[in-house]
C-alpha cells in the first residue's frame, strides 16, 4: 500500500504512523482509515510533508482512537484534512490550534455558505459582545476571522467556491470586521459615529481582497474632522495590533490627501478640493475603486458623488501616459530587485496589466458611457465588452488570465499567510506550487503561466503601451555555386529544340546549384500563349510539381517536351537528387488575369520551395502541400465537383521503343489538371520520368511518357507492369477527387500508403476491382483527409477491417440499432472456438474486433454524410457502447459464476447488479473519441453460493477487474472505461452497494456538488433491469429535492477547468467560457432546480431536457431556440475537432490563420468560407455566455 504513495522513505513513514497509535483500539481504527489516508497522501505534492501535519494533528487530539474512528467513518474528512495540509500551512495551523474545527469542515455544505455583509457583521459583533470590554473583545474578532478564513479557504481549496465568491467573501468579511471594530470602539469610548465614514480603495474597494492583502482606507468627516482623529487612530491600532490570536489587517492610509503627511481624517469638502486642485491622474484612477464600507454611509456617498465629475474629465492621451508611467516605474523597481520573471501581481503581463487596461478604458469612456463604471475588475471587463470597447476574444483572454493569476496569487499567499506575489525561483518549490494548483509538473504550470503573461501583455500594449516591437530580419549570405554541368541527351533533344533553345538551356543549367535548384524562363508568344522553360537538378516527382504549380497559377498545358538525364545505376545521392538535370518546355494558355513578370518570379520561388523539401528528404510532404493547393483551385474552377464522373484512362505499355525506358502511351479526355494528376500518380508510386511528349488535340490528350522503376530500370516483369497500370489509374483518379477531402494533403499521403498495402496482398487484383469504384474512391478521399489519427491508429493498421467496410457502399447506408448489434455480436461470439489460447482471450479478441469494426463503420457513415439528422451519430455510437458493455459484463459474469457461484443477499435471494452509464454515454450523446463513464451498483451484502464462496463485495470487485481487462481502448479517451464517478473516486470501492450509494449522494451526504450533478446523466444500460428502475427512483429522490442548484460550486469547477485545461490566448470548444460545458451545466442546473416539480425535465439527454424545460415554461421559447442552435453547433464543432485530431482532450480551435482551421471549416461544410466559421464560433459563444447570465448562473 505504501509503495504507490510516493514517500521519500517508506519505512520511516510506516513507523511514524505506527507510533501514532497509543493502544490496540487506536491501531485497529487507524487500519480502517489507512486506505483512504494513503490515497489522499498519494495525491499530495509532498506526501512526507502532509504526513508530518497529519501527525501533528493526531497528537493534538484528546482521544486518538476516537479520531481514527471518525476518519474511518467519514473518508471525506481524510480528504479534507490532507487537502488543507497541501494547500496552506497557515490554514493548517488554525486547524491544529482548534482540532474540533474538523467536524465543522466535514459538513462541506456549510463551508460553501455565501454570507452577506450583514450576516458577517452580526456574527462578528456577537462573537465579541460575549466578552468583557477591552482586549478580549478584539481577540474574539481575531478568532472569528481565523475561522472564517479557514472556512473560505477550505471552500476555495475543495472547489466549492469560485474566485469571485472567494474575493467577495473575503472583502465582506473585512468590511464587517472594520465595522465591528468601529462599533466596539465607539461603544467603549461612548462616541457617536454620525458624520464619520470609512471609504475603502484598492482590492477591498473593488471587493477583490486576497487572503493576505493590505486594506486601503480613507477616513472622511462631515463638518469638523478633528473630533474623529482619536477614533481613527484607535481603529487603525485595533486592526493592526498583533496579539496571541494574531492580527486582523495591515492598514494603508496613503491614499488620503497629501499621503503620509496629510491629516488622518479629512472633511468631504477638503478631499474634493484636493482632488480638484492637486489630484494627480493616478489618484483619480484610484478613485475608480472607492467604496463606502463603514460609518455614516450618506457622508461617503456624498463624497463619491462629488468626485465623479473630477474622475472622468482627463484626456485619453493623458490617461494612457499616466498609466504607462506608473507601470514603467513599478517594472523598473522590479528590475532593480532582479524580479523580472514570476511577478504575478505587478510584472509584465500581470494582474496589474489587466487592472490598468480596465481602468484606462474606464477613465477614457466613463464620462460618455456611464455603464462601464464599476469598482470590480471582472465586472468592468464584462461591461467594456458589452459596450464593444473590448473585443470578445480579448475579454475572454483577460478574464481567463485574471482568474488564473489571482488563483495563483491566492495559493502563494495561503501557504504561509504572507503578502507575496512572486513565483518560486527554485524548481522544486515551483513544482510544489504546480501540484497544489493541480498541474502535473512545473513545466506544465510554467507553460500555462507564460502563455497567459504573453497574451495579457499583448493586450496591455494594444491599449496602453507602445506596440512597435519589430525585430530585424535575418540576412542570408549567398554561397558559391556549383561547377558547370555537361548536358547528356538523346538525339531527339536536338531534333526538338533549335540552337538558340539549346543555348538557353545550357545557360540555365550552368546557373544551377544546391542553393539554386531550378531556373524558369517564360516568353510571351504572338498568339497570347506562353512558352515556359524550366531547368533543374533532377529528382523523382519534379515533373508533377511543375505541372501542379502551373495549374495552381492558372496556366493550362497544351503541349510540351520533357528531357531528363536519368541514371540507370539505381543509386541516388543523399541530397534527394538524381544524377543529372532536366529541361521541361511547355506551351501554356494563360489565366484570364494579366500575367506580369512578377508572377513568374513568384512561380519560380514557389517551385524552389517545393524542390527544397525534396532536398531535405520530405518528398511526401512536398506532394501533400501541392495537392492541397491544387485542390483549393479545383474547388473553385469545377462547377459541380460532387457530381463529376471519373473518366476512363487508356494506357498502352511499350517496352520495345526504348532500351532504357518503359514507354507509356496515354489517351484520355482532357480534364482540368489532367497532366498534374497523371504525373503525380507516377511520382507517388516511385516511378521516375525520363522523357515526356505532351500533345492535346481538341478535348483529347495524347501523352507519351518514358519511365523507369524506383531503381532506374525498365519495368519488364508482368506483375510489375500490372501494378504500374493499376497504380497510375488508381492514384490519378484519387487525385482527381481530392477537392472533396477536407485535407487533401493528408488524404494523398494516406492513400499512397493504402495503395502500398494493397499491392502487398495476395488478392490485390480483387481488392483493386472494389477500390476502383467511383463511390469508394470518393469515400476514401473524404475519409483519409479527415484525421491523421484515424489513419495512424486504425486504418493503416487494419487494412483487412478497412476494405470490407469502405467498399460496402450499400451496407454503409444502413442503420443498426442495439437489438441488431446484439444479434450480430452473439453470432460472432458463438462461432466455434478454434486454435490455441483460452476461451476468454478468444472471445475478448472477437468482442474488441467487433467493437472496432462497428465504431469505424459508424464513423464512416458520419463522414460520408449517411447520417444527416443531429443526434443519430450519438445514438448509433451509444448503441455500440451498450452492446459491448453488456457483452463484456456477461463474459466476465460467466467466468466468475463457474468458480464462485451466484452472489446472494443475506435473505437468500439473488443479489442484483446494474451497470449505469453517466456523462456522454448516459446522455446518449457519445461522439467521436468519447470515453465511457460507468458505475457498477449491487443489491447489498451477502456471499456467493458456489463451492468457493466469497463475499458479494469481493465477487463484484473481481467482476469489474475482469470487465475492465476485457474491453480494450485503442487510444486514451476513445471507448475507455472510466469508473471515477463512484463514491470517493479512487479511494472508494469499484463496486457500490445500494445503501452506500444512497448515503453518499444524499443531500446531507459527503458527495461533492459536482458528483451529485453528475447523477443527472445516470442511466442503467446493462445488468438487472428491475434493479435499474429502482436505482433511477433512488437517484431522483437524491438530487431532485426542490433545492436550487449550487451555482457557486459550478462556477468554481468551471474556473478550475479553464485554469488548468485552456491555454491562454486560445479557444477550447468544450471548456472555454461560452463553450459546450457552459451549455450543459446550464441545462443541468435548471434540471436540478426544477426536476422535483416537473419530472419530464429529468431526461439524461441535453436536448430532450432543454425541450422539457421549454415546455414547462422555465426556459422562454426565444431562449430555447437560441440555446438549441448553439448546442448543436458546439456538438458538431467538437465532433469535427475530435475527428480531425483523434484526441478527446485536445479541443482547442485552431487559429483562423492556421491551415488546420481551413480543414475544420471544410469538415463542417463551410467550404472555403472560413471566415463564416470564425464568425459563427464567436456568435454562438456570445449566445451561451448571455444565456448563462440571463438564467442566473453567471
NUZALUM-61851 format. One record per residue (C-alpha): x, y, z. Coordinates in steps of 0.05 Angstrom, whole numbers, plus 32768, in hexadecimal, padded with zeros to 4 digits. Example, Ala and Ser with C-alpha at 12.3 -4.5 7.8 and 13.67 -1.06 7.14 Angstrom:
NUZALUM-61851
80F67FA6809C 81117FEB808F 
This chain:
NUZALUM-61851
800080008000 803980308011 805D80237FCF 802D804D7FA5 802A808A7FD3 806D80A97FC1 808E80AF8006 80D780C08005 80E2808B803B 80AA8057803E 80C48034807C 80C9807480A3 80838089808E 8068804680A5 808B804E80E9 806E809480F2 8028807980E7 8034803F8116 804E806E814C 800D80958149 7FE7805A8166 7FE5805E81B2 7FC1801B81B9 7FA17FE08196 7F608005818B 7F8380408169 7FAB800F813F 7F6C7FEB8128 7F48802C8117 7F85804780F2 7F86800880C7 7F3E801780B3 7F4C805E809C 7F92804F8080 7F7D803F8037 7F5980828030 7F9480A68051 7FC780878022 7F9E80977FE4 7F9880DF7FFC 7FE380E3800B 7FF380C67FC6 7FD381037FA7 7FFA81347FD3 8032815E7FB5 806081467FEE 804381088011 8078810B8047 80688153805A 801D8144805C 802B81088088 8050813480B9 8014816280BE 7FE6812680C7 8014810E80FF 801081538121 7FC48153811A 7FBD810E813A 7FEB81218173 7FBE815D8181 7F8181308188 7F67811D81CD 7F5280D781B8 7F7980B9817E 7F4F807B8177 7F1080A58172 7F3180D2813E 7F4680968114 7F008079811B 7EE280BB8103 7F1280BC80C7 7F01807380B6 7EB7808280B7 7EC080C48091 7EF380B98058 7EE380FF803F 7F01811B8080 7F4380F9806E 7F42811A8029 7F31815D8048 7F6A8158807A 7F9E81458047 7F88817A8015 7F8E81B0804B 7FD48195805C 7FE6819A8012 7FCA81DF8003 7FD882098040 80068204807C 7FE282428096 7F9E82208096 7FBE81E180B1 7FD8820780ED 7F92822280FA 7F7881DB80F9 7FAF81C28126 7F9E81F6815A 7F5481E48154 7F4F81998145 7F04819A8151 7EFC81C38111 7F03818380E7 7EBC816C80F3 7EA281B180DE 7ECD81AD809F 7EB48167808E 7E6F81848086 7E8581A38045 7E3E81BC8036 7E4981EF806D 7E8F81FF8055 7E7282188014 7E4182488036 7E43828B8013 7E3882C08048 7E2083078040 7E448343805F 7E0E83488095 7E1582FE80A7 7E60830580AE 7E58834380D9 7E2283248105 7E4D82E68112 7E8D830E811E 7E6B8340814C 7E4983098175 7E8982E2817B 7EAB831F819B 7E6F833581C4 7E7282F481EC 7EB3830D820B 7EC18346823C 7ED68389821D 7F1E8392820A 7F53836581EC 7F29832581F1 7EF4834081C2 7F28834D818C 7F4783098197 7F0282EB818C 7EFE8310814A 7F4282F38137 7F2B82AC8147 7EEC82B7811F 7F1682D080E5 7F42829280E8 7F06826380E6 7EE9828880AB 7F2C82898086 7F30823E8093 7EE98234807A 7EF2825E803B 7F388241802E 7F1D81FB8035 7EE3820A8005 7F1682277FD5 7F4481EB7FDB 7F0C81B87FD3 7EEF81DA7F96 7EAF81EF7FB8 7EB9823A7FAE 7ECC825D7F6E 7EFF82957F6C 7ECC82CD7F6B 7EA882B07FA7 7EE982A67FCD 7F0082EE7FC2 7EBC830B7FD1 7EB682E18011 7EFC82F78027 7EE9833F8018 7EA6833C803D 7EC9831B8078 7EFA8355807A 7EC183878074 7E9E836880AF 7EDC836480DA 7EED83AD80CD 7EA683BF80DE 7EA68392811C 7EE683B28135 7ECA83F78129 7E8983E7814E 7EB083C78188 7EDE8404818F 7EA48435818A 7E7F840F81C1 7EBB840B81EE 7ECB845681E6 7E82846A81E3 7E8D848E81A1 7E598497816A 7E6F84858124 7E3C84B28103 7E6184DD80D0 7E9C84AC80CC 7EA584798095 7EDA8449807A 7EE68442802F 7F0D84068015 7F3A84097FD7 7F6483D67FB1 7F54838C7FB8 7F2483977FF2 7F0083CF7FCD 7EF883A27F90 7EE083677FBB 7F1D83417FA2 7F4383377FE3 7F7983027FE8 7F8682D58024 7FC083018039 7FB08346801C 7FBC8389803B 7F7B83B08040 7F7E83F78023 7F528425804C 7F40846F804D 7F1B84908088 7EEA84C88078 7EC084F680A3 7E8685248098 7E98856580BB 7ED0856780EF 7F00852E80DF 7F2D8537811C 7EF88519814B 7F0384D5812A 7F5084D48129 7F5584AC816A 7F20847B8152 7F4684718111 7F8884648134 7F6884318163 7F46840E8129 7F8784078103 7FA883EA8142 7F6E83B8814D 7F75839F8106 7FC1839B8104 7FD48388814B 7FF183418152 7FE08317818F 7FE282CD819F 7FA682C68171 7FCA82E88137 7FB483298116 7F79833D80EA 7F94836780B0 7FCE8392809A 7FB283D7808D 7FCC84078057 7FB4844F805E 7FE0846E8028 7FA6847D7FF8 7F8E84B88023 7FA084FE800C 7FEB850B800E 7FF784C28022 801E84B58062 802784FF8070 7FDC850E806B 7FA7850E80A1 7F8E84CA80B8 7F4684E080B0 7F2F8513807C 7EED8534806E 7EC88522802F 7ED185698015 7F1C856B8021 7F2885288000 7F00853C7FC3 7F25857F7FC0 7F6785597FC2 7F51852C7F88 7F3B85697F60 7F7A85947F6B 7FB285637F7A 7F9A851D7F69 7FC784F97F39 7FAF84C97F03 7FC2848B7F2B 7F9A84A57F67 7F5D84AE7F3C 7F6A84697F1F 7F69844D7F67 7F25846D7F71 7F07843A7F40 7F0984067F78 7EF084327FB1 7EB784137FDA 7E968425801D 7E9E83EC804F 7E8F84078095 7E76844280BD 7E46847780A4 7E37845F805E 7E1584A08044 7E5684C48052 7E7D84948027 7E4A84957FEF 7E4C84E17FEE 7E9884DD7FE4 7E9384AA7FAC 7E5D84D27F88 7E8785117F8C 7EC584ED7F73 7EA584D17F33 7EAC85107F08 7EF585157F1C 7F0584CD7F0A 7EEA84CB7EC3 7F05850A7EA4 7F4C84F77E93 7F6284F47E4A 7F7084AE7E2C 7FBA84BC7E1E 7FC384D87E64 7FA384997E81 7FCD84687E58 800D848F7E68 7FFE848F7EB2 7FED84457EB4 802A84337E8A 8058845C7EB6 803D843C7EF5 804783F77ED8 808D84077EC0 80A1841F7F05 808783DE7F24 80AC83B37EF2 80EC83DC7EF8 80EB83CF7F43 80DF83857F37 811A83847F07 814683A77F3A 8135836F7F6B 814283397F37 80F983237F36 80E783267EEC 80CA82E07EE8 809182C47F10 807383047F2B 802A82F17F2C 801083347F46 803B836A7F27 8069834E7EF1 8060834F7EA6 8020832B7E94 8009832A7EDC 7FCA833A7F03 7FDE83837F02 7FE083837EB5 7F98836C7EB4 7F82839E7EE8 7FA583D77EC4 7F8483C47E81 7F4083C47EA3 7F4B84057EC9 7F68842A7E8E 7F2B84177E63 7EFC842A7E9C 7F1D846E7EA4 7F1B847B7E58 7ED384657E4C 7EB3846B7E91 7E9984B27E85 7E7484A27E45 7E6484597E55 7E5184577E9F 7E41840D7E98 7E8B83FB7E9A 7E9484167EE1 7E9F83DF7F14 7ECF83D77F4E 7ED7838C7F3F 7F0983787F09 7EE5833B7EEC 7EA2835F7EEC 7EC3839B7ECA 7EE1836C7E95 7E9C83507E86 7E7F83967E80 7EB783AD7E52 7EAA83707E25 7E5F837D7E27 7E6B83C37E0D 7E9D83A87DD8 7ED783CE7DF8 7EFB838B7DFD 7EF883557DC9 7ED683147DDD 7F1682EB7DD9 7F3C83207E01 7F06831D7E36 7F0C82D17E3B 7F5882D47E3D 7F5A830A7E72 7F2682E87E9E 7F4982A57E96 7F8C82C57EA6 7F7182EB7EE2 7F5182AD7F00 7F9182857EF4 7FC082B97F13 7F9282C87F4E 7F8D827E7F5D 7FD882777F5A 7FDF82B47F87 7FAE82957FB9 7FD482547FBA 801682777FC8 7FF882A18000 7FD08269801F 800D823F802B 802A826B8062 7FFA82A78065 803082D5804B 80278310801C 804E82F47FE2 803F82F37F98 807D82D27F7A 8082828C7F5D 80B882617F7C 80FB82637F58 8110821F7F72 80F781E87F43 80E481BA7F7C 80BA81F07F9D 809B82017F5A 808881B87F51 806981B97F96 803F81F67F84 802B81D57F42 801381967F66 7FEB81C17F97 7FC981E07F5B 7FBB819B7F3D 7FEE81A07F05 801681607EF8 805B81817EFC 808081C37EFC 808981C57EB0 803E81BF7EA3 802E81F67ED5 806682237EBB 804C821A7E74 8006822F7E89 8022826A7EB0 804D82847E78 8016827D7E44 7FE882A77E70 801F82DB7E7C 802D82E07E31 7FE482E87E1F 7FD5831B7E56 801383447E45 7FFF83477DFB 7FBB83637E0D 7FD983947E3E 800883AF7E09 7FCE83B47DD8 7FA683E27E06 7FDA84037E32 802183F87E1B 804D83FE7DDE 803F83C57DAD 807A83CF7D7E 80A883947D8F 80C083817D49 80FF83587D44 8133835C7D0D 812E83257CDA 816682F37CD2 819382FB7C96 81A782BF7C6D 81EC82BF7C4F 81F4829E7C0B 822382637C04 824D82537BC7 822982307B8D 823581EC7B6F 826481E07B35 824781DE7AEF 8224819F7AD9 8227817A7A98 81E5816A7A77 81DC81217A61 819E81147A35 818080E77A01 818180FC79B8 8137811079BD 814C814A79E8 8171816A79AD 8136815B7980 8104817E79AD 812B81BD79C0 814F81F17997 8197820879A3 817D824679C7 8151821B79F3 818B81ED7A04 81B882297A15 818182447A44 817D82007A65 81C981FD7A6E 81CA82427A8E 8191822F7ABE 81B381EE7AD1 81F682117ADF 81D2823D7B12 81B882017B39 81D581F17B7E 81C081D27BC0 81A682187BD3 818782247B8E 816681E37B7B 813781FD7B44 813882327B0E 80F9824C7AEB 80F582737AA9 80B282897A8E 80A782AB7A4A 806582C77A31 805382AD79EB 803082D679B5 7FF082AD79BC 7FEB82BF7A07 8006827D7A20 804582757A49 808182497A3C 809B82347A80 80E082147A89 80F281F57ACC 813781D97AD9 814E81B87B19 817381817B3D 814D81417B32 812581207B6A 80EB80F07B6C 80A981167B6A 80C381597B4F 809781547B11 8058814C7B3A 806C81897B63 807781B37B24 8035819D7B05 800F81A67B46 802C81EB7B54 801D82027B0D 7FD581ED7B18 7FD382127B5B 7FEA82527B39 7FB2824A7B05 7FDA82307AC9 7FC081F77A9D 7FF581CB7A7C 7FE681C07A32 8025819C7A1C 806D81947A31 80AC816B7A37 80D081527A74 8118813A7A73 8140811F7AAE 818581027AB4 816F80C77AE0 81A080967AFD 819A804B7AF5 81C880377B2E 818F80357B60 81B680627B91 819E80A77BA5 81C480DB7BCD 81B080E77C15 819A812D7C02 815D81117BDF 817581227B98 818280F17B60 81C280F87B39 81B481287B00 818581607AEE 8144816B7ACB 8127819C7A99 80DC81A37A93 80BD81CF7A5D 807281DB7A5B 804282047A32 800C821D7A61 7FCE82487A5D 7FCD827F7A91 7F98828D7AC6 7F6482C57AB9 7F8982F87AE3 7FC7831B7ACA 800882F47AD1 803F83227AEA 808A83137AF0 808083117B3B 805182D67B34 808882AC7B14 80B982C17B4B 808782AA7B7F 807D82697B58 80C7825C7B59 80CD826A7BA3 8092823B7BB1 80B182047B87 80F3820E7BAB 80D282047BEE 80B281C37BD9 80F381A97BBE 811481BE7BFF 80E6818E7C24 80FE81577BF7 814681697C05 813681607C4F 811A811B7C42 80D281347C4B 80B6811F7C07 807481077C24 806A814A7C48 807881707C07 804681457BE1 8013814F7C19 801A819A7C1B 801481A07BD0 7FD781737BD1 7FB681A27C03 7FC281DF7BD7 7FAA81BB7B98 7F6B81A57BBD 7F5C81EC7BD3 7F5E82047B8A 7F3681C87B72 7EFF81D77BA4 7EF7821C7B84 7EFC82097B3A 7ED381C97B3A 7E8B81DD7B35 7E6F819D7B54 7EA881757B72 7E7981487B9A 7E58812C7B5C 7E93812A7B2C 7E9E80E37B14 7EE280C07B0F 7EF380B97AC5 7F1A807D7AAA 7F6580817A9D 7F8380567A66 7FCA803F7A72 7FF3801A7A3D 80357FFF7A57 806F7FF87A26 80B17FD87A3B 80CF7FD579F5 80D3801F79E3 810D802F7A12 814880097A2E 814880307A6F 80FF80417A7D 80BA80217A7F 808E804C7A53 8047805D7A66 801780777A30 7FDD809A7A54 7F9B80AD7A35 7F6280CD7A5C 7F2F81047A5F 7F5181467A6D 7F3B815B7AB3 7F5181947ADE 7F9481837AFF 7F9C81427AD7 7FE881447ACE 7FF381547B17 7FC6811A7B2D 7FEB80EA7AFD 803280FF7B10 802081017B5A 800780B97B55 804A80A47B38 807280CB7B6B 804C80B07BA6 8056806A7B8C 80A180767B89 80A780757B3D 80DA80A47B1E 80C980C97ADE 810280D17AAC 80DF80EE7A6F 809981097A62 8075811F7A23 803581457A32 8001814F79FB 7FB9816779FD 7F88816179C3 7F43817D79CF 7F2C81627A11 7F5981257A10 7F9F811D7A2B 7FD480F27A0B 801080EE7A39 804E80C37A35 807780B67A73 80BA80927A79 80BF80757AC0 80EC80497AEB 80DF80257B2C 80F780417B6F 813B80227B61 814380457B1E 813580077AF4 81017FF47AC0 80C37FD17ADA 80C07F8D7ABA 80A17F5A7AE9 80587F4D7AD9 80417F567B21 80677F987B27 80477FB17AE7 80027FA17B02 80137FC77B41 802C80027B18 7FEC80067AF0 7FC07FFE7B2E 7FE680307B59 7FE680667B24 7F9C80617B16 7F89805A7B60 7FB380947B7B 7FA280BF7B3F 7F5880B67B4B 7F6180C07B96 7F8781017B8A 7F4D81187B5F 7F1E810F7B9C 7F4B81357BCE 7F2081757BCD 7EEC814D7BF3 7F1C813F7C2C 7F20816F7C67 7F6B81667C68 7F8581527C23 7FCE81517C3B 7FC0811C7C70 7F9180F57C42 7FC580EF7C0C 7FFC80D77C3B 7FCD80A57C5C 7FB4808B7C19 7FFA807D7C02 800680527C3F 7FC3802F7C33 7FD7801E7BEC 801A80037C05 7FF37FD57C34 7FC57FC27BFB 7FFE7FA77BD1 80197F7F7C0C 7FD97F567C0E 7FD67F137BE8 7F917F247BCD 7FA17F6C7BBB 7F807F677B77 7F3D7F567B98 7F467F907BCA 7F587FBE7B90 7F167FB07B6E 7EF17FC67BAC 7F1C80047BB6 7F14801C7B6E 7ECB802C7B7A 7EBF80777B77 7E9680787BB7 7ECB80517BDC 7F0380817BC7 7ED680BB7BD8 7ECB809E7C1E 7F1680937C27 7F2580DB7C12 7EF780F37C49 7F0E80C07C7C 7F5980C37C72 7F5A810F7C76 7F3281127CB6 7F6480FD7CEB 7FAD80EB7CF1 7F9980C67D30 7F64809D7D0D 7F9880867CDB 7FD3807C7D08 7FAF80597D41 7F7980327D1C 7F7680307CD0 7FBF80257CC0 7FC47FED7CF3 7F837FCB7CDF 7F827FC57C94 7F587F867C99 7F247FAB7CC2 7F257FEA7C98 7F197FCE7C53 7EDA7FA57C60 7EBA7FE07C83 7ECE80187C54 7EBC7FF07C15 7E787FDA7C30 7E5380177C14 7E0D7FF97C20 7E1E7FE17C66 7E3680267C7A 7DF180417C6B 7DD180157CA1 7DC380267CE9 7DCE7FF27D1F 7DA87FF67D61 7DBC7FD47DA2 7D937F967D94 7DB37F8A7D51 7DF97F977D6D 7DEB7F677DA5 7DD67F307D75 7E137F3B7D49 7E427F3B7D84 7E227EFC7DA0 7E2E7ED97D5D 7E777EEE7D5F 7E817ED77DA7 7E5C7E957D9A 7E8A7E807D61 7EB17E407D72 7EF17E4B7D99 7F2E7E347D72 7F787E3A7D7B 7FA37E457DB9 7F957E747DF2 7F607E787E27 7F167E7E7E16 7F137EC07E3B 7F4D7EDE7E13 7F2D7EC77DD2 7EEA7EE57DE4 7F0C7F247DFC 7F2F7F2C7DB9 7EEE7F207D93 7EC97F537DBE 7EFD7F897DB3 7F027F7C7D69 7EB77F827D64 7EBA7FC37D8C 7EF07FE27D61 7ECE7FCD7D20 7E8A7FE87D33 7EA680297D4F 7ECD80337D0E 7E8E80237CE6 7E6680587D0B 7EA0808A7D04 7E9F807C7CB9 7E5480877CB5 7E5E80C97CD9 7E9780DF7CAC 7E7480CC7C6B 7E3580F17C7E 7E0980B37C87 7DF680CE7CCC 7DD1810F7CC0 7DA581187CFE 7DC781377D3B 7DCC81057D73 7DCA80C77D47 7E1680C17D48 7E1580C27D94 7DDC80907D96 7E01805F7D6A 7E4280657D92 7E1B805E7DD3 7DFA801E7DB9 7E3F80017DAB 7E5780157DF1 7E1A7FF67E13 7E217FB67DEA 7E6B7FAE7DFA 7E637FC07E44 7E2B7F8D7E4B 7E537F577E27 7E937F647E4F 7E6B7F617E90 7E4C7F1E7E7D 7E8F7F017E69 7EAD7F157EAC 7E6F7EFD7ED2 7E717EB87EB1 7EBB7EB07EC1 7EAF7EC07F0B 7E6F7E987F12 7E937E587F00 7EC37E627F3A 7E9D7E887F70 7E547E7C7F60 7E1D7EB27F64 7E217EED7F95 7DE87EEB7FC7 7DCC7F1D7FF9 7DC77F0E8043 7D7E7EFA8037 7D947EC48006 7D7A7EE87FC8 7DA77EF47F8C 7DCF7F347F93 7DBF7F627F58 7DF37F8C7F34 7DE87FC57F04 7E1A7FEB7ED9 7E0680347ED2 7E2380637E9F 7E3380AC7EAF 7E4F80E67E88 7E4A80E37E3C 7E36809A7E3C 7E0180A67E70 7DE580DF7E46 7DE780B87E05 7E1680EE7DEC 7E5580C87DDB 7E8080E67DA5 7EC080D47D82 7EF680C67DB6 7EC980C37DF3 7ED7809A7E31 7EA3806F7E54 7E9380847E9C 7E73804C7EC4 7E5E803B7F0B 7E537FF37F23 7E1E7FED7F5A 7E067FAE7F7E 7DCF7F9C7FB0 7DF87F947FF0 7E1F7F67801D 7E207F1C801B 7E487EE37FFD 7E4B7EB97FBE 7E2C7E747FBE 7E647E4E7F9B 7E957E1C7FB8 7EC87E547FBD 7E9C7E867FE1 7EB27ECF7FE6 7E917F107FFE 7E667F347FCB 7E937F727FCE 7ECF7F477FBB 7EA87F237F84 7E927F647F63 7ED77F847F6B 7EF57F497F45 7EBE7F4D7F11 7ED07F967F04 7F1A7F867EFF 7F0B7F507ECB 7EDB7F7E7EA7 7F0F7FB57EA3 7F437F857E87 7F117F6C7E53 7F047FAF7E30 7F417FCC7E0E 7F4980157DFB 7F7380247DBE 7F8580697DD9 7F7B80907E19 7F3680AE7E1C 7F1780847DE4 7EE7804F7DFF 7F1080507E3F 7EE980387E7B 7EE9806C7EB4 7ED080597EF9 7EE780987F1F 7EA180B17F2C 7E95807C7F61 7E9280927FAA 7ED680AC7FC2 7EF480A27F7D 7F36807B7F7F 7F3180747FCA 7EED80517FC5 7ED9800B7FB2 7ECF80007F67 7E8E7FDA7F76 7E5B80047F9C 7E257FE67FCA 7DE380097FC4 7DE28021800D 7E2780418004 7E0D80627FC4 7DD280807FEA 7DFD80988025 7E3380B77FFB 7E0880DD7FCA 7DD280F27FFB 7DC8813E8004 7DEC813A8047 7E1F8106802F 7E6981108021 7E6481147FD5 7E8181537FB7 7E50817F7F90 7E6E816B7F4D 7E6581217F5E 7E1B812C7F6D 7E1481547F2D 7E3281197F06 7DF680EE7F1A 7DCB81177EEB 7DE880EA7EB5 7DDE80A97EDD 7DBE80747EAF 7DBE80287EB9 7DD680047E7A 7DE77FBD7E8E 7DDA7F897EC4 7D9A7F807EEC 7D637FAB7ECC 7D347FAE7F08 7D6D7FC17F36 7D807FF87F03 7D3A80167F09 7D4080147F55 7D82803A7F51 7D63806F7F24 7D2E807B7F59 7D6480827F8D 7D8C80B17F61 7D4E80DD7F57 7D4280E17FA1 7D8B80F37FAF 7D97812C7F7E 7D5281467F6C 7D4181617FB1 7D2681A57F9F 7D6581C77FB9 7D8481F87F88 7DC281E57F61 7E0581F77F81 7E1B82297F4D 7E5682417F77 7E7681FC7F78 7E6981F57F2E 7E8D82377F20 7EC782207F4B 7ECC81E07F23 7EC982067EE2 7F0182357EF8 7F2C81F97F09 7F1E81D97EC5 7F2F82187EA0 7F6D82267ECA 7F8A81E07EC1 7F7381CA7E7D 7F6C82087E51 7FAB82277E35 7FAE82737E3A 7F9D82967DFA 7F77825A7DDE 7F2E82447DDA 7F1C81FE7DF2 7EDA81E97DD3 7EC881C17E10 7EE681E57E4C 7EEF822F7E3B 7EBA825F7E56 7E8082597E27 7E9482137E12 7E6D81D27E13 7E7781C67E5E 7E5582087E6E 7E1881F37E45 7E1581AE7E66 7E1F81C97EAD 7DEA81FE7EA0 7DB781C87E8D 7DCC819A7EC6 7DC681D37EF8 7D7F81E17EE1 7D6F81977EE3 7D8681917F2C 7D6181D07F40 7D1F81BE7F1F 7D2181727F18 7CFA81667F58 7CBE818C7F3E 7CC2817A7EF4 7CD781307EEB 7CDD81347E9F 7D1B81627EA6 7D4281287EC6 7D57810C7E82 7DA080F97E7E 7DA381157E37 7DB3815F7E33 7D8681707DF8 7D4B81487E15 7D55816A7E58 7D5881AF7E38 7D1881A17E12 7CF5818C7E52 7D0E81CA7E75 7CF181F37E3D 7CAE81CD7E40 7CAB81DA7E8B 7CB582257E7F 7CF782267EA5 7D1F82397E67 7CFD826D7E3B 7CEF82587DF3 7D20828A7DD5 7D5782757E05 7D48822C7DF7 7D5282357DAC 7D93825A7DB4 7DAE82267DE5 7D9C81EC7DB9 7DBE820C7D7E 7DFC821B7DA7 7DFE81D57DC5 7DF881B27D82 7E2E81DF7D66 7E5D81D07DA1 7E5281857D9B 7E6081867D50 7E9E81B07D5B 7EB981817D91 7EAB81437D68 7ED081627D2E 7F0B81757D5A 7F0F812F7D78 7F0981107D34 7F42813A7D19 7F6F81317D56 7F5880EE7D71 7F64810A7DB7 7F2A810E7DE7 7F4E81437E11 7F6C81717DDD 7F30819C7DCA 7F5581DD7DBE 7F3A81FE7D7F 7F74820F7D50 7F8282587D41 7F5B82727D06 7F9F827F7CE4 7FB382367CEC 7FA782077CB2 7F8981D57CE3 7F5082067CEC 7F4381FF7CA1 7F3F81B37CA8 7F0F81BC7CE2 7EE381EC7CBA 7EDF81BB7C80 7ED081817CB0 7E9581AA7CCA 7E7B81B97C85 7E9282027C80 7EBB81F47C41 7EEA822E7C36 7EC0825E7C61 7EF1825A7C9A 7EDF829E7CB7 7E9682877CBF 7EAD82507CEE 7ED582817D17 7E9982AF7D1C 7E6A82767D30 7E9A82607D67 7E9B82A77D82 7E4F82AF7D7B 7E3C826E7D9C 7E6E82787DD4 7E4F82BC7DE3 7E09829D7DE2 7E1C82697E17 7E3E829C7E44 7E0182C97E3E 7DD2828F7E50 7DFC827A7E8B 7DF582C17EA7 7DAC82C77E94 7D9982867EB8 7DBE829A7EF7 7DFC826C7EF5 7E3382A07EE5 
